[in-house]
Amino acid sequence: MKIEDNRSNVRTFSDLIVGDWFECENNIYIKIDEKTNHLKYNAVDAETGIMYKVTENVNVCLLDDVTLVLN
């Protein structure tokens, strides 16, 4: 099997805006406004809900076509 990943949305975390979904280290996150939470987190893991502080210069993959499916 050949797997080809043609995503070209790699950028630094600081390039994202609040509400952007992104992949980093095989996990999916959403960027949040760290100014609105007193703990200074700036991302939430979409699967676990755990909040994280992502360094501004970390390379991430912007997910610009995200679909939420509710069953």
N, C-alpha and C positions, 0 to 999 in steps of 0.2 A: 504494500500500500504506500502511496505517495501522498503526503500531506503538504499542501502549499498554503502558506499564510501570506496573503497579499495586503494585509492591513497596513496602511501608511499613515496612521494617525498618531504616530509617536511624537510626544512633546513633553515639556517639563510640567510638573504639577502646577507651577505658578502661572502657566499659560491658560489653565482651566478657569471657568467661571463657576460660581455657586450653582449647584443643580446638575453639573456635568457628571455623567457616568464614565468610569474609567476602569481599566484593568491594570493591576500591578502585582507582580509575583503570583500570577495565576488566580488572583481573587478579584472580584468585582466590587467596586466602591462607588459612592456618590460623594461629590465634594459639598461640604457644608460651610457656612460662614462661621469662622472661629470667633468672631467678635460677638456673636449672639449667645455663646455658651461660656460659662465661667471656667471651664476646664481646659480651654485652648485646643480642643480637638478640631480637625478640619476635614475629616472624612469618616464615612460610616460604611462598614462592610455590609453589602447587600444581603448576604446569606445569614450572618449571625447577628447583625445589629450592633456589633461592638464598634465603638468609636476609636479612631486613631489620629495621631498627629503625623502627617506626611511631610517630609522635608521638601521645601519649595523647589529644589533643583533636581529632584528625582524624576527620571524618565518614566512616563506612563503612556498607556495606549487609550486615547479618547474613544469611547463607544458612542458614536453619533447616531445610531439607529437602534434604539433600545425599545423593546416591547414588553409590557407587563401583561401577563395572562393570569386571570383569576378564574378558578374552577370551583 
